[in-house]
Amino acid sequence: MALELNDSNFDELVMKSDKPVLVDFWAAWCGPCRMVGPIVDELANDYDGKAIVGKVDVDANNEIAARFGIRNIPTLLFFKNGEVVDKQVGVVPKPALSEKLNSLL
């Protein structure tokens, strides 16, 4: 299961992580987000111990969404050493996200 990221734990879990991080920016009312959500949860299990996989509810944590200029959801950001190194907007199949994560390991 993906970590629930929020305004209070984001910097600690994402920006200071020594592992690659995948962050899914989503909202409950977003249909495409509900399609990506289960894929993100699977990736959290697949990469347990190798990468951090989390979700940010943009309605509850608009400060983080604004900080990274999130205008469309779902948006998935890939972090390495506290820097955004890749981005995916919209629904994509699991292998495409796995490939991006693997390139950061």
N, C-alpha and C positions, 0 to 999 in steps of 0.2 A: 504494500500500500504506500502511495506517495505521501511524503510529509506535508502537513498543512503549514505553509509559510505565511507569515503576517508581518505587520510593521515592526513588531517587537523582536522577532527572532530572525528576520531576513539577513541582516548583516552578519550575525554570528554563524548561521548555517550555510549561507551562500558565499558571501564576499570573503570570508576568512577560511573557507574550506580548502584543504590540501588535495581534494579529489575533484574531478570534473563534476559539474552540476547542471542538471536539466530542470528548468522551471517552466511550468505550464501556467500561463495567465488565462483565466477562465471566469465564467459567471454561470450561475444556476439557470438563467433564462436563455442561454445560448445553445441552440441545437447542435451546431458543429462541435462545441465544447463537450457535449455529452457523448459525441462519437469518439473524440480523442481521449477522454478521461480514462476509460478502461485500458487503452493502450499504454497510457502513462503509468497506470498502476502496475501493469505487467512489467514494464521496463524497471520500475522500482524494485520488483522482486528479482528480475533477471540480473540487475547490476548491484544487488545488495552487497555492500563491502567494497565495491569498486568505484561507485559513483553515487552522488546524492541526487535523488529525484523528488521534486516537490511541486506543489501547486499553490498559486496565489489567486484567491477570489478577488477580482478587481473591484467588485462593489463594496466589499468590506475593507479593502486595503488599497484605496485609490492613490495613496501617497507613493507606494512602490510602483504602481502602474504609470503614474505621471513621471516618476524619476527615470524610467526606462523608455518613455515615449510610446507606451502601448496604446495604439489607436484602434486596432482590430483584434478580435479574439476568435478562436484561440490563437495565441502567439506563444511559441516555445523558444525560450532563450537558453543558449548553451554557454556556461561560464567555465573558465579555467583561470586559476590564480586571481580570482576576483574581477576578471575582465570578461565582457561579453565577446565571445569568439565566433558565434554562429547564431542564426535566427531562422525560424520556420513559422510562417503564418498560414493558418488554415489547416484543413484535415489532410494528413498524409498517412500512408501505411506504416506499420510498425518497423519493417526492415529499413526504411529510409531514416527513421529516428535512431535505430540501433547503429546504423552506419556512421551517423554523425557523432554519437557517443563513443563508439569504438575508436574513432580518429583522435579522440581526446585522451584516451587511456595511456 
